[in-house]
Amino acid sequence: TSRRCSCHINSLPTPMFSRNDVSIWSILKKCIGMELSKIAMPVIFNEPLSFLQRLSEYMEHTYLIHQANAATDSVERMKCVAAFAVSAVASQWERTGKPFNPLLGETYELVRDDLGFRWVSEQVSHHPPVSAFHAEGFKEDFVFHGSIYPKLKFWGKSIEAEPKGIITLELPKFNEAYTWTNPTCCVHNIIVGQLWIEQYGNVEVINHKTGERCSMTFKPCGLFGKELHKVEGYILDKSKKKLCAIYGKWTECLYTVDPAAFDAHKKSDKKNSDDKKGSKQEPEEMPPPDAETVQVIPGSELIWKITPRPDNSAKFYAFSTFAMQLNELEKSMEGVVPPTDSRLRPDIRAMENGDIDLASAEKKRLEEKQRTARKNRSKSTDEWKTRWFQQGPNPHNKAQDWLYVKGYWDRNYTQLPDIY
C-alpha cells in the first residue's frame, strides 16, 4: 500500500465560522419532541466531517490495542481494552459541531501504516441511520468492528445522542472477543449560553472467553460540576469478585488501583465532602474547569492519557490532530479510493474550504438526489444492496449487527452507486 499518513497536517484550510449570528432556536422550536434525524439543520452547525469519518476517531489510541496484545494476563488485557473503550469517546470533548449525516452507500476508509491498521466503514441504512465499520491490524493481530445507530433526542435545552449498537474487539492471539456499547452523549445549552458536552451511562466491556468484565460508569455532571467527565468502575471476574478498580476522566486519563484502596478513598472522600445532595436538575452553566482534575490514589497505575490537542484546535471545530487529517485527499489516493468515499463529498469539502453557501447548496442537492434515488427504487424491483457489510447476529452476543463481507480492499469499484 502507498504510505497513507497525513502526519504533516495540523490545521484545516480555513478556520471555522462564528455560529453566533444564527439562532438555533428559530429552527428548533418547530421540532420539539421530533426525531432529529428528520430535521434539516443549517450547515453552519456542522463540522466538516461525515459521521463515518467521526467514527474512525475511535482508532486514535490504537496503541492501547497493541498494548493489550502484549499483555500475558487477561486482567492486564482488560485494563487496556477498557482504556481503549474510554479513549474512543475522548475526541467528543468540546466537539459541539454536528458531523454530516452520511448518505446511503457513502464509504470511508482510513489506512494508517504508522498505527498499524486499516479501516473501512459504510452507511448501510438511511432510515434508521446505521453506520457499520471494520478495522483490522496489518499483522492480523486484531479485528475491531461495529455498527452504530445514533438516536438523537431534543430536550428543549439539550440534545442527547444515544449511540445504539455494539462494538467488538477480537484478539486472535488469545482467541478472545470483547464487546461493549458507548455512553450517551449530551450537548447542553443549544439555545443560549455556552455549548458544552457531557457523556453519561454505564459501559460494560465483556471478555466472552474468560467471563471477566469491566463495568464502568460515566457520571453525569451533577449540580456543582463535581462529577464532570468522571469515569469509574471495576474489573470483575466471572463470579463478580472485584479484581481491580478503574477511575479517571474520559477527557484526560485513566488509572487502575487495588479495589480496597479505591473503596477506602471513596469513603473518606464522601465524609469530607459535606455535599448536600440536591435534586437532579439540569446544570445550567458549564461547570468551571477544576484546578485539580483527577485525584490520584496512592498505588495507582496510569493506563491511558489523552493526546493533547493542537494549539489552534479551537479555531478548527475543536479537532484533534487526528481529526484534522481525516478529510485529507492525497494525490496517491485519487483514483484509488472508491467514488463513494467521504473525502470526495462536495458539501463537506466546500465547508472545509470555508465556502458556506456552496456547502449549503451542495448539502441540499445531495439530500434531494438521495430522495429521488429512493423514490425510483420504490418504483422498480431493485433492492438497495449494501456493498461491504451484511446484517446478521453478532457472533459473540447474538445481538443484531452488521458484519463485514470482505472484498473492499480488492479495489474493484465498478458497481458502486452514484451518490454525489
Disulfide bonds with the S-S distance in Angstrom:
Cys5-Cys7 1.61
